[in-house]
Amino acid sequence: MYRTHTCGELSLSSAGTEVILCGWVQKSRDLGGMTFVDLRDRYGITQLVFNMEENTDLCGRARKLGREFVIQAKGTVRERSNKNRNIPTGEIEIAVDELTILNRSEIPPFTIEEDTDGGEELRMKFRYLDLRRSSVRNNIILRHKVAQEVRRYMDSEGFIEVETPVLIKSTPEGARDFVVPSRMQPGTFYALPQSPQTLKQLLMVSGFDKYFQIVRCFRDEDLRADRQPEFTQIDCEMSFAGRDEILDTFEGLARHLFKQIKNIGFSEPFRKISYHEAMSFYGTDKPDLRFQMKISELTDLAKGHDFPLFDSSEYIGGICAGSCSEYSRRQTDELTEFVKRPQAGAKGLVVVRYETDGTFRSPAEKFFSSQDFTDWAALMDAKPGDLMLIVAGDKRRAQPALGELRLEMGSRLGLRVKGEFVPLWVVDFPLLEWDEETRRFYAMHHPFTSPKPEDLGLMETDPARVRADAYDLVINGVEIGGGSVRIHDAEIQKLMFKVLGFSGKEAEEQFGFLLNAFRYGAPPHGGIAFGFDRWVAMFGGQDSIRDFIAFPKNNSGRDVMLDTPSRISEKQMEELHIKIAGEKGK
């Protein structure tokens, strides 16, 4: 056998035992007549000892070991004189009497240490080396544990894990598809699934009333910390269940994961707030409720005072940023630029200082009386010594800008405490959103989301007012999962396609398989998809999901380790009947 024990399991109780260990050389130290080698495997580090007086040849060979050499060491466990309390095996060492080099290593491009000297791009290029670092390895182990707990809970609730195809039909809506050309059917293409949405609905039609899958999904979209071109979902669907039963079931999953992974329990049901409430009070449909600082609308109070910024704005709102009266002019100028960034889009920011003596100071004070400011303070629940921050502009841009400002102030004031979790459900989203450029409605979630039954009559007369029977699970400002009750009636599904601008022919071409299935008795059903990578990153205390994926892509969507995407051979191009536009002779 190669080894009798791992490098993380031996202790003083093993003293005197003859053992065989295998692993990688973390580092070695020569101290005169003694050589010490730290041997590492996935389980930990154990110190090996070579004594020049006892075995000159063996000690000489140990001194030639380089970092990351793969070795086998046979010896006896003994108590360590200079104990290392920072590692589980720090009370023992192995007095080695046999050494075998299993494989040599070149000098690695960066140190395999927690405080590595390798930059992110270099570590991604040599990801197989980066995965040897304990922090990165522990992220992958955490991912494994979360997956096992998901399966344990879903199985206990009677859900069946079913695999769905990776090569599917390209359909509109959502992000761009990744497409795969077919060699056997020239000129045709598969798509990689953005999610198994229609497939899981077909499983409901098939009678599998409780389905789940930890599934790989693909979206060709711009990347950020919580996005990768390929990602993993916990995909779930259930039949004969309304919204509240669905939420209870998957709130149960969330509670199970928090308890098993973080040993955190929640005594109260998760709060539910409407999309309208989320936007009005927090400026986002994924609010962070670890702190209050609600948005207050001031439009009626602040307009009509000949203040140009306010009078030219559709919407005026503000937040009370707490006891920040000592904020400098430079700091408030920074906040003004923050809300005026193109991605925020507010027209401007007005700062009002509510002084401890009850007076107010503001660049806009010549337009407003003390009573006006007092009315604002009352609405915003501001107290003497507080800082009031007012944003104005188009409502669709000013509200989100206030939401971003709220998060920025929460971060600056240390209110977004890591390790504290506040989950909530956001419900009653708009079913549709209007796009001015294309002059048409788009599904806010996807075209299979059911309108709330009481709003069904508005589908053709006032579609903008129709609410979706949809819901998101939000934790600390991150959308962890989202889902809806689905349309299960073919006529309502056809109506939805009509409102979205599909002709009957287009709907049949794109979704005929689903419409046909509905003709054979589709049960009421609904479900949810959780971002599995986001769950793991949240439990790991990080913002980036990339740290919890074994072989991730960089921000440009490249795998720098595999050097892909890359060109394929001319022969492959010919077999697939593909030509690259713009290349001469092609």
FIMARTOR-767802 format. One record per residue (C-alpha): x, y, z. Coordinates in steps of 0.02 Angstrom, whole numbers, padded with zeros to 5 digits, always signed. Each point is the difference from the previous one (the first is absolute). Layout:
# residues N
XYZ;...
This chain:
# residues 586
+00000+00000+00000;+00055+00177-00032;-00052+00069+00170;-00071-00057+00166;-00056+00172+00058;-00031+00175-00067;+00099+00154+00048;-00142+00068+00106;-00050-00142+00116;+00148-00047+00111;+00010+00058+00182;+00091-00039+00162;-00107-00154+00023;+00089-00070-00154;+00175+00019+00077;+00107-00153-00032;-00102-00055-00151;+00088-00040-00163;-00086+00092-00141;+00014+00037-00187;-00047+00173-00061;-00011+00071-00176;-00017+00177-00061;+00083+00157-00066;+00150+00088+00076;-00066+00164+00070;+00173+00058+00055;+00159-00065+00080;+00120+00071+00128;+00182-00052+00028;+00061+00027+00178;+00174-00070+00010;-00016-00185+00034;-00189+00000-00020;-00113+00026-00150;-00185+00036+00022;-00125-00022-00142;-00183+00055+00006;-00099-00129-00096;-00171+00054-00065;-00152-00088-00068;-00183+00050-00009;-00025-00043+00184;+00138+00103+00078;+00187+00015+00033;+00115-00116+00097;+00182+00036+00044;+00130-00128-00054;+00169-00009+00088;+00165-00063-00074;+00151-00019+00114;+00175+00012-00074;+00076-00100+00143;-00123-00144-00019;+00000-00012-00190;+00118+00113-00096;-00054-00061-00172;-00186+00020+00036;+00023+00175+00073;+00104+00049-00152;-00140-00057-00116;-00128+00097+00103;+00102+00158-00020;-00018-00013-00189;-00189-00004+00004;-00078+00147-00090;-00167+00085+00029;-00147-00101-00067;+00099-00162-00020;-00119-00146+00025;+00075-00119+00127;-00036-00152+00108;+00072-00004+00176;+00005-00148+00119;+00041+00026+00183;-00057+00006+00181;-00115+00125+00082;+00078+00090+00148;-00038+00150+00110;+00063+00164-00068;+00112+00104+00113;-00045+00171-00076;-00188-00020-00018;-00100+00098-00130;-00169+00041+00076;-00063+00073-00165;-00025-00168-00087;-00090-00158+00057;+00157-00107-00020;+00113+00126+00087;+00037-00111+00151;+00082-00139-00100;+00129-00032-00135;+00059-00149-00101;+00177-00064+00023;+00028-00061-00178;+00101-00156-00040;-00054-00025-00183;-00027+00132-00135;-00065-00026-00177;-00015+00138-00129;-00158-00040-00097;+00014+00150-00115;+00108+00154-00016;-00065+00175-00026;+00064+00153-00088;+00004+00159+00103;-00184+00055+00005;-00043+00170-00079;-00064+00062+00169;+00013-00058+00180;-00130-00126+00055;-00035+00096+00160;-00150+00092+00071;+00090+00165-00026;+00053-00045-00176;+00102+00115-00111;-00102-00048-00154;-00119+00122-00083;-00177-00054-00044;+00030-00026-00186;+00158-00102+00034;-00091-00107+00128;-00143-00030-00122;+00124-00054-00134;+00072-00127+00122;-00164-00035+00087;+00049-00180+00040;+00139+00073+00108;-00111+00132+00078;-00121-00138+00052;+00139-00071+00110;-00015+00151+00115;-00107-00042+00150;-00116+00151-00014;-00043-00038-00181;-00015-00186+00035;-00115+00035+00147;-00113+00102-00114;-00022-00151-00112;-00030-00113+00150;-00132+00124+00061;-00082-00011-00171;-00005-00189+00017;-00079+00011+00173;-00136+00121-00058;-00042-00115-00147;-00017-00149+00116;-00115+00096+00118;-00108+00058-00145;-00022-00180-00057;-00034-00058+00178;-00139+00127+00027;-00079-00020-00171;-00003-00188+00017;-00081+00015+00172;-00138+00105-00080;-00036-00130-00134;+00086+00088-00147;+00077-00105-00140;+00163+00055-00081;-00019-00010-00190;+00135+00046-00126;-00055+00104-00149;+00090+00021-00169;+00146+00118-00025;-00031+00014-00188;-00170+00083-00020;-00096+00119-00113;+00044+00185-00008;-00146+00108+00057;-00017+00189+00017;-00012+00102+00161;+00130+00009+00137;+00186+00013-00034;+00090-00054-00159;+00015-00186-00030;+00161-00093-00026;-00031-00098-00160;+00076-00162-00063;+00001-00042-00186;-00062-00171-00054;+00111-00101-00116;-00137-00125-00038;-00130+00133-00040;+00097+00131-00100;-00052+00180+00029;-00089-00038+00163;+00051+00035+00178;-00029-00060+00176;-00001+00122+00146;+00075-00029+00172;-00138+00024+00130;-00012+00165+00092;-00106-00103+00119;-00106-00159-00017;-00158+00107+00012;-00110-00080-00134;+00071-00173+00034;-00047+00003+00183;-00174+00058-00049;-00011-00150-00116;+00049-00111+00147;-00150+00070+00094;-00110-00044-00149;+00079-00174+00009;-00059-00023+00178;+00165+00022+00092;-00081+00114+00127;+00161+00043+00094;+00158+00025-00102;+00169+00074+00039;+00172+00003-00080;+00168+00077+00040;+00029+00050-00179;+00127+00089-00107;-00071+00152-00094;+00075+00115-00132;-00028+00184-00042;+00097+00107-00122;-00005+00163+00099;+00120+00128+00072;+00089-00066+00153;+00019+00065+00177;+00045-00068+00171;-00160-00103+00016;-00011-00055-00182;+00090-00131-00104;-00042-00055-00178;-00031-00173+00071;-00077-00011+00172;-00099-00120+00109;-00181+00007+00053;-00102-00095+00127;-00147-00020-00117;-00167-00049+00079;-00181-00024-00052;-00155-00070+00084;-00179-00036-00055;-00167+00031+00086;+00077+00137+00106;-00039+00185+00013;+00118+00140+00041;-00005-00015+00189;+00032-00188+00000;+00146+00025-00120;+00075+00137+00110;-00021-00106+00157;+00089-00147-00083;+00150+00099-00060;+00011+00109+00153;+00021-00169+00083;+00149-00035-00115;+00077+00168+00046;-00023-00033+00185;+00075-00174-00018;+00155+00068-00088;+00027+00139+00127;-00014-00124+00143;+00110-00136-00074;+00133+00112-00077;+00007+00150+00118;-00093-00065+00154;-00118+00149-00014;-00185-00016+00040;-00141+00122-00034;-00140+00014+00128;-00120+00099-00110;-00069-00034-00175;+00094+00091-00137;-00075+00171-00031;-00099+00030-00161;-00003+00170-00085;-00072+00050-00168;+00106+00058-00146;-00084+00170+00015;+00048+00012+00185;+00179-00054-00037;+00023+00132-00134;-00088+00137+00100;+00093-00027+00164;+00167-00074-00058;+00021+00049-00183;+00033-00178-00055;-00093-00164-00019;+00135-00085+00103;+00012+00103+00159;+00129-00026+00136;-00100+00002+00162;+00147-00017+00118;-00028+00186+00032;-00150+00116-00014;+00031+00170-00083;-00161-00005-00102;-00028+00115-00147;-00133+00134+00025;-00086+00082-00148;+00002+00191+00013;-00071+00045-00170;-00157+00086+00064;+00092+00089+00141;+00151+00058-00100;-00071+00056-00167;-00069+00174-00033;+00133+00100+00093;+00091+00069-00154;+00146-00118+00028;+00045-00047-00180;+00068-00175+00037;-00157-00052+00092;-00128+00088-00108;+00070-00081-00158;-00001-00174+00074;-00136-00132-00006;+00052-00076+00167;+00084+00062+00159;+00050-00118+00139;+00121-00007+00144;+00082-00103+00135;+00051+00045+00176;+00180-00057+00014;+00003+00007+00189;+00122+00094+00109;+00114+00062-00137;+00000+00186+00035;+00190-00003+00005;+00007-00054-00184;+00120+00117-00089;-00041+00099-00157;+00120-00110-00097;-00093-00156+00056;-00170+00070-00048;+00071+00054-00169;+00055-00180-00025;-00178-00057+00034;-00066+00126-00126;+00114-00071-00134;-00049-00175+00053;-00185+00027-00039;+00037+00095-00161;+00102-00141-00077;-00071-00060-00167;-00043-00169+00076;-00096+00086+00140;-00077+00141-00102;-00072+00119+00129;-00002+00186-00045;+00083+00048+00162;+00012-00013+00189;-00053+00128+00130;+00078-00014+00173;-00093+00065+00153;+00087+00002+00168;-00117-00006+00148;+00109+00084+00130;-00003-00051+00182;-00074+00170+00047;-00152-00036-00110;+00049+00112-00146;+00031-00056-00179;+00145+00032-00120;-00013-00036-00186;+00054+00073-00167;-00187+00009-00038;-00047+00093+00160;-00044+00163-00090;-00141-00090-00091;-00074-00085+00152;-00054+00057+00172;+00048-00079+00165;-00177-00069+00007;+00024-00083-00170;+00156-00087+00062;-00089-00046+00161;-00137-00083-00103;+00130-00097-00099;+00085-00055+00161;-00164-00060+00073;-00038-00102-00156;+00176-00073-00002;+00003-00031+00189;+00157+00108+00014;+00062+00063+00168;+00114+00146+00045;+00178-00046-00050;-00057-00103-00151;+00045+00020-00183;-00141+00000-00128;+00044-00045-00180;-00127+00048-00135;+00003-00066-00180;-00104+00066-00144;-00030-00055-00179;-00101-00117-00108;-00083-00126+00117;+00065-00153-00093;+00178+00062+00025;-00010+00101+00161;-00074-00141+00105;+00138-00123-00045;+00130+00139+00025;-00069+00024+00176;+00008-00188+00024;+00184+00001-00047;+00032+00150+00112;-00086-00091+00143;+00116-00150-00024;+00152+00113-00013;-00043+00086+00163;-00037-00168+00081;+00175-00058-00048;+00084+00162+00055;-00087-00006+00168;+00040-00183+00029;-00183-00051+00000;+00018-00143-00125;+00070-00122+00126;+00080-00158-00071;-00064-00156+00083;-00171+00076+00031;-00136-00062-00118;-00173+00074-00031;-00100-00102-00126;-00163+00060-00077;-00119-00039-00142;-00037+00135-00128;-00169-00037-00081;-00126+00072-00125;+00121+00058-00134;-00065+00083-00158;-00034-00135-00129;+00066+00107-00143;+00119+00144-00030;-00011+00123-00144;+00150+00035-00110;-00004+00172-00082;+00128-00042-00132;-00091-00151-00072;-00173+00064+00049;-00056-00166+00073;-00023-00092+00163;+00124-00129+00065;-00029-00128+00136;+00082+00061+00160;+00040-00180+00048;-00042-00115-00146;-00152-00027-00112;-00064-00149+00100;-00032+00100+00159;-00182+00005+00048;-00089+00166+00025;-00088+00016+00167;-00176-00067-00030;-00081+00163+00055;+00101+00096-00131;-00036-00116-00146;-00135+00117-00069;+00131+00137-00024;+00109-00103-00118;-00073+00077-00158;-00064+00165+00067;+00142+00059+00116;+00144-00126-00001;+00119+00117+00093;-00107-00017+00157;-00002-00190+00001;+00092-00077+00147;+00093-00164-00013;-00028-00144+00119;+00189+00005+00023;+00121+00007+00146;+00185+00020+00038;+00097-00055+00153;+00116+00143+00047;+00136-00009+00133;+00108+00150+00046;-00033+00089-00165;+00033-00153-00108;-00132-00090-00101;+00032-00180+00051;-00147-00074-00096;-00152+00044-00101;-00153-00088-00065;-00185+00008-00033;-00162-00090-00017;-00003-00054-00183;-00130+00018-00134;-00078-00173-00022;-00145+00048-00114;+00039+00001-00186;-00118+00146-00035;+00079+00110+00132;+00172-00048-00066;-00053+00051-00176;-00065+00165+00070;+00167+00029+00085;+00092-00030-00165;-00119+00120-00087;+00033+00139+00126;+00186-00030-00023;-00017+00028-00187;+00012-00180-00062;-00108-00046-00147;-00093-00164+00013;+00123-00075-00124;+00153+00063+00097;-00069-00066+00164;-00031-00169-00080;+00175-00006-00077;+00086+00047+00162;-00108-00081+00132;-00114-00121-00092;+00067-00147+00101;-00060+00082+00161;-00168+00057-00069;-00031-00175-00067;+00041-00076+00170;-00127+00115+00083;-00134-00078-00111;+00020-00164+00094;-00038+00057+00175;+00127+00113+00085;-00017+00012+00190;+00013+00165+00094;+00185+00017+00041;+00137+00118+00051;+00178+00002+00057;+00160+00092+00032;+00182+00001-00053;+00136+00043+00126;+00172+00061-00046;+00101-00143+00072;+00165+00094-00023;-00074+00150+00092;-00055-00108+00146;+00176-00070+00017;+00085+00170-00017;-00116+00074+00132;+00036-00141+00121;+00185+00022-00037;-00009+00186+00040;+00053+00059-00173;-00081+00107-00135;+00076-00089-00150;-00070-00169-00053;+00160-00030-00099;+00092-00044+00161;-00117-00148+00025;+00010-00076-00175;+00138-00124-00034;+00043+00064-00174;-00078+00172-00027;+00008+00122-00145;+00075+00175+00015;-00096+00163-00023;+00017-00017-00189;-00076-00172+00001;+00167-00083-00037;+00069-00157+00079;+00182+00054+00006;+00053-00172+00060;-00073-00091-00151;+00027+00153-00113;-00179-00001-00061;-00105+00056-00091;+00117-00038-00144;-00002-00030-00187;-00044-00170-00068;+00079-00086-00150;-00053+00031-00180;-00055-00181-00011;-00118+00022+00149;-00068+00159-00079;-00036-00091-00162;-00085-00145+00091;-00112+00123+00092;-00035+00102-00158;+00061+00159+00085;+00090+00149-00075;+00065+00150+00097;-00069+00161-00072;+00128+00127-00056;+00146-00119-00026;+00070+00000-00177;-00026-00158-00097;-00119-00068+00131;
